[in-house]
Amino acid sequence: MILVTGGAGYIGSHTVLQLRERGAEVLVLDDLSEGHRDALLGADLVEGSTMDRAFLERVFAEHSIDAVCHFAARCYVGESVRDPGQYYRNNVVGTLNLLEACVAAGVTRFVFSSTCATYGEPPAVPIVETMPQAPINPYGETKLVCERMLRDLQRAHGLHSVSLRYFNAAGADPEGRIGEDHDPETHLIPLVLGAATGRRPALTVFGDDYPTPDGSCIRDYVHVTDLAEAHVLALEAMAGGLTGARAFNLGSEAGNSVLEVIRAAEQVTGRSVPYSVGPRRAGDPPVLVGSPAKITAELGWRPRFADIHAVLETAWRWHRDRPDGFVA
Ligand SMILES: NC(=O)c1ccc[n+]([C@@H]2O[C@H](COP(=O)([O-])OP(=O)(O)OC[C@H]3O[C@@H](n4cnc5c(N)ncnc54)[C@H](O)[C@@H]3O)[C@@H](O)[C@H]2O)c1
């Protein structure tokens, strides 16, 4: 059985769906602080927090867990600057509790949701895994601490892990069953689509004077189904003998600027996206794209939704058909 923490959240629920479709037995652990019961599509849930050690001990005692995918975290950069303690408690202490529960229960395979935010402002793009990790906000720091804990626990206790450093997760289940539903929403694509439908205010583009072809920031949008697929590959590789505390970028190397995303959204939706240009945001590098070369070579991962239009089509289907998101 695979334990998926944060499996009621955006990326976790898409991974749960894919694991179940491939016949895996899955147990979701989620405190539903951000996630949605409806996103589980009937998967088994134990409701509780990684910060509750006694609860974790019970979960591991009552279920036969072979591997863990750990998505549960708080993940708002701005909130992490205002309230770092909450981030260190939830993301670091919560992860340590989970890792210790794994060691106590003899679990040796662990997949961790890391982030490109661990690189901070990279010296060059595309980012490769050997570049220095120097986060510029508490959110990124908490994820880097978790990667280091994984390295140390592997040496001490033989808990093998794969840390997947996601770039910008985007899109929705191509069949429209689940999608992105965050509150507050900070991700560009739902904000763009919300502006197109008039359900959200006109978009603010933070700066159009960056050293990029159209002046707006470039990011690497990776489809959530492709991210989910990488978890399946990581679990399979570890079951097949991959050892150590490994880390891989989950980027596509193909960045899109904010203005390109707006234009593509207008084509996909057939509506105009109202926006205005505001000042730059502190800490926003002009270009953040990740090289997938390492994970392609070692795990055979390739993004299937390589084009931003394809990503947007799945997101649009979800937002158009489910404008209020999940009910529960
Ligand atoms: N969305 C992105 O673009 C992105 C990029 C890089 C990394 N990540 C990482 O991927 C993971 C998933 O991101 P997401 O966008 O799906 O976030 P999300 O908020 O949609 O999902 C997180 C889930 O974890 C649950 N949760 C939070 N704290 C918990 C705790 N202590 N115990 C139990 N459950 C808890 C929430 O209820 C939610 O269901 C996070 O670890 C995030 O840091 C996301």
PDBQT file of the ligand as one rigid body, heavy atoms in Angstrom, charges set to zero:
ROOT
HETATM    1  N1  LIG A 401       1.727  23.701  -6.998  1.00  0.00    +0.000 N 
HETATM    2  C1  LIG A 401       2.984  23.913  -7.393  1.00  0.00    +0.000 C 
HETATM    3  O1  LIG A 401       3.225  24.550  -8.433  1.00  0.00    +0.000 OA
HETATM    4  C2  LIG A 401       4.133  23.348  -6.597  1.00  0.00    +0.000 A 
HETATM    5  C3  LIG A 401       5.437  23.620  -7.025  1.00  0.00    +0.000 A 
HETATM    6  C4  LIG A 401       6.508  23.089  -6.305  1.00  0.00    +0.000 A 
HETATM    7  C5  LIG A 401       6.271  22.264  -5.215  1.00  0.00    +0.000 A 
HETATM    8  N2  LIG A 401       4.996  22.029  -4.808  1.00  0.00    +0.000 N 
HETATM    9  C6  LIG A 401       4.797  21.157  -3.637  1.00  0.00    +0.000 C 
HETATM   10  O2  LIG A 401       3.898  20.124  -3.992  1.00  0.00    +0.000 OA
HETATM   11  C7  LIG A 401       3.106  19.746  -2.882  1.00  0.00    +0.000 C 
HETATM   12  C8  LIG A 401       1.637  19.785  -3.275  1.00  0.00    +0.000 C 
HETATM   13  O3  LIG A 401       1.302  21.098  -3.741  1.00  0.00    +0.000 OA
HETATM   14  P1  LIG A 401      -0.192  21.450  -4.134  1.00  0.00    +0.000 P 
HETATM   15  O4  LIG A 401      -0.142  22.607  -5.054  1.00  0.00    +0.000 OA
HETATM   16  O5  LIG A 401      -0.892  20.212  -4.517  1.00  0.00    +0.000 OA
HETATM   17  O6  LIG A 401      -0.730  21.977  -2.715  1.00  0.00    +0.000 OA
HETATM   18  P2  LIG A 401      -2.175  21.784  -2.045  1.00  0.00    +0.000 P 
HETATM   19  O7  LIG A 401      -2.266  22.805  -0.968  1.00  0.00    +0.000 OA
HETATM   20  O8  LIG A 401      -3.225  21.726  -3.067  1.00  0.00    +0.000 OA
HETATM   21  O9  LIG A 401      -2.036  20.343  -1.376  1.00  0.00    +0.000 OA
HETATM   22  C9  LIG A 401      -1.438  20.144  -0.120  1.00  0.00    +0.000 C 
HETATM   23  C10 LIG A 401      -2.301  19.164   0.647  1.00  0.00    +0.000 C 
HETATM   24  O10 LIG A 401      -1.683  18.863   1.892  1.00  0.00    +0.000 OA
HETATM   25  C11 LIG A 401      -2.646  18.934   2.937  1.00  0.00    +0.000 C 
HETATM   26  N3  LIG A 401      -1.883  19.275   4.146  1.00  0.00    +0.000 N 
HETATM   27  C12 LIG A 401      -1.171  20.400   4.389  1.00  0.00    +0.000 A 
HETATM   28  N4  LIG A 401      -0.547  20.299   5.577  1.00  0.00    +0.000 NA
HETATM   29  C13 LIG A 401      -0.862  19.085   6.079  1.00  0.00    +0.000 A 
HETATM   30  C14 LIG A 401      -0.486  18.374   7.263  1.00  0.00    +0.000 A 
HETATM   31  N5  LIG A 401       0.333  18.913   8.176  1.00  0.00    +0.000 N 
HETATM   32  N6  LIG A 401      -0.984  17.125   7.465  1.00  0.00    +0.000 NA
HETATM   33  C15 LIG A 401      -1.814  16.544   6.551  1.00  0.00    +0.000 A 
HETATM   34  N7  LIG A 401      -2.185  17.170   5.406  1.00  0.00    +0.000 NA
HETATM   35  C16 LIG A 401      -1.706  18.420   5.186  1.00  0.00    +0.000 A 
HETATM   36  C17 LIG A 401      -3.646  19.979   2.487  1.00  0.00    +0.000 C 
HETATM   37  O11 LIG A 401      -4.927  19.823   3.076  1.00  0.00    +0.000 OA
HETATM   38  C18 LIG A 401      -3.692  19.717   0.977  1.00  0.00    +0.000 C 
HETATM   39  O12 LIG A 401      -4.668  18.743   0.655  1.00  0.00    +0.000 OA
HETATM   40  C19 LIG A 401       3.484  20.683  -1.753  1.00  0.00    +0.000 C 
HETATM   41  O13 LIG A 401       4.400  20.015  -0.912  1.00  0.00    +0.000 OA
HETATM   42  C20 LIG A 401       4.145  21.845  -2.460  1.00  0.00    +0.000 C 
HETATM   43  O14 LIG A 401       5.085  22.472  -1.639  1.00  0.00    +0.000 OA
HETATM   44  C21 LIG A 401       3.928  22.547  -5.468  1.00  0.00    +0.000 A 
ENDROOT
TORSDOF 0
